[in-house]
Amino acid sequence: MLRIGRAAGRTAEGGRARFWALLAATAIVAVTLCSLSATAATWQGREQRGAARVPVLAGHGQQGSALWSRYWDSYQGRQFTVVVIAPLTADAPLPPGVARWPGPGEVFLSPALAEGPTTEDFAHRYGTSVGTISDEGLASPGERLAYVRPTTTMLGTARMEKITGYGGAGPAFGDLRVIGPQSSMLAVIGVLLGLPALGLAAAAARMGAAGRDRRDALLHTLGAGRAARAWMDIGAAIRPVCIGAVVAALLTTPFLLVDVQLPWIDYTLYAPDLRHVGATLAGAIAASVVMMLGLVLLLRPAAAGRGASTRPRTAGSGLLRLLALGSCPAFLVLALTSKSFGAQRSAAAYLFAVVGVWVTLPWVIGWAASRISRRASKSPHHSGAPARLIAARTTAARPGMVVRLVAAMIIAIGVIGQTQIITSLLFARSGDEEQLNSAQGRTMALVQTSAPRLTDAFAAALPKGAHAIAIGTGHTQSDGSSASRVLQAPCSSLRALHLPCPAPGREANVPYGELDKRLRVSGYQTFGETPAAVRTGPVSAVNSAGGLQAVVFTDIDKPMDIPAVKRAAHLHLSVKALTEPVAEDGAKSFAVGYQSRWIPFLGTIGTLVLLTAMALAALSEFLQFSPTLAPLTVLTGRGQVFHTTAFWCLGAPLLGAGAIGTFVHVVLVQPVTGGESGATLSWNLITSVLTATALLAAAATVAGGYTAARRALTWRPRAD
């Protein structure tokens, strides 16, 4: 039966197209499953390497072997960790990934920092770079990390802890502090890649279904059992499915041999992590073969199992269709009411409901099309319109044709729409990208240090034209809030910000609206819209036991060399001095914005997969459409009937599905839109989706009509 099925699949109408469709679908399904396995392996590897470098703190009365501390630095809004280390004994253990102890004033950088932009001057920012950190000491090959050994002079400028080794139970640091949970990434891959892969697999499995359905009914009539028919279906599909699995294996192999940097999102997959789960990846590829063959059997025609009747089924028959019709509105209600479940449960319930809606919506559209077509086929208005009558009766009798045709489009609208919504949601919770890229944001930086005042060495190391002003808190109100901010600096620095220069020992009050707009950036300070008390004096700590807080700035039209300010602070103020450009300061982390790039990256791949599925679905209908309509030339004597029938059978369902899918998307996003941190619905995207739907419907109509008309000229009766 396997050999018979293979021969039948090769000689069937559209057999070659189905061969390539099954091959591509299997490869995509296998790659998706491998992506899920690779994600789990990557998270596990990062956590293991991150735990191995956590220091073991010296206990009470225990002799430490080294001093250790860390702090955050950043560039372009992306935070990374700088670790300060200094040995206390000759046999002090080295941090993982560091080949030798750096000398005083020397630095080991991760490759990502060593190869970073020259304008950031990482090679000299913390000292002199003398080597790179190997992959064993990094959470991932692209992690940004630095190990700094301060000079003897700078060693005592910040508090450091004594440690005895590494592999402690403390909290992880570096990239592990800014990445999201593994479950979120798996969910994103499952939605943005899994759904398109499922749509492509279903389209490939049912491609050329009409001919196989007739063959299955004939075999059933001749006495072939369910098992025999199933083996024939497997025989027709097993060769392309196995070749697709081999293609997926070939695509996966390079990731096991070398580190691969993914484009645009700037993330490098670590090959050893994937090699550790090589058996799991092989199992995922094998599972894709089983899944595809199972899907081929699951989507077999059910008519043969219902007796000898060949009467077309109604749109409401069939267990899967009934489940879809009942669950689609339930999923929609769940999505709209998911806010009431609490933060984490609400997100999980909403995502589950959204996936459920998009998976079941094609069945609802198929059922609705069948109901409308059944009534239209009985309408006297269509008695003189053969094209519409043929299309109406075909759709009424075969609602599955509509489901297969529109399923990929519906899922594509869901993937594209959710990609935009999730990206918008993440960017709403990220830092202000417009502020980050603004020129004025690079003209002022906030410096925080434990030193009580700015040193002469720091002032001498500042870029030309830079000034500094100390910032502090004035008197407070009864509720503890700040009544004013204090700005203190020499007259030359005050005048550079267009501030008054009062006499020593006196203050000048400046209203909030008259302050330099760089001091009024949202989130830059915690003072709110309070006035400032301006004092003339040295740049030293103002009413603060925690050390000095100051702003270093240049004229608003002259960008400042921020890396030079950071270098001066690290080398002349404190080894843990924090220097933050005003463009990067705020209550929101830019890390969320960088991580959100995974959404459009995966969404683009998923959309391409769905476009392939739509092309296969349309091709499948063309292959069925052409020979079915070819005899009509004899009956009508006109070729226009093909184009009109193509519109009602292909174009109209696509137009309707696009409009319904877009409307459902607008309804689904209501729970997550609005508010300061809510998502924003893109009406430009809605317009683009509707336009693309119209173009696809027009293309399907033209291609279907032209193909049917051309094949009608050479049509001859043939046996199935």
ABEGO torsion letter per residue (X at the ends): XAAAAAAAAAABBGAAAAAAAAAAAAAAAAAAAAAAAAAAAAAAAAAAAAAAABBBBBBBGBBBABBBBBBBBBBGGBBBBBBBBBBABAABBBBBGBABBBBBGBBBBBAAAAABBAAAGAAAAAEBBAEBBBAAABABAABBBBBBBBBAAAAAABBBBBBAEBGBABBBBEAAAABBBAAAAAAAAAAAAAAAAAAAAAAAAABGAAAAAAAAAAAAAAGBBAAAAAAAAAAAAAAAAAAAAAAAAAAAAAAAABBBBBBGAGBBBBAAAAAAAAAAAAAAAAAAAAAAAAAAAAABBAAAAAEABABBBBAABEAAAAAAAAAAAAAAAAAAAAAAAEAAAAAAAAAAAAAAAAAAAAAAAAAAAAAAAAAAAABAAAAABAAAAAAAAAAAABAAAAAAAAAAAAAAAAAAAAAAAAAAAAAAABBBAAAAABAAAAABBBBBBABABBBAAAAAABBBGBBBBBBBBBBBBAAGBBABBBBBBBAAAAAAAGBBBBBBGBBBBBBAAABBAAAABBGABAAEBBBBBBBBEBBBBBGBAAEBBBBBBBBAABBBBAAAAAAAAAAAABAABBBBBAAABEABBAAAAAAAAAAAAAAAAAAAAAAAAAAAAAAAAAAAAAAAAAAAAAAAGBAAAAAAAAAAAAAAAAAAAAAAAAAAAAAAAAAABEEAABBBBBAAAAAAAAAAAAAAAAAAAAAAAAAAAAAAAABBBBBX
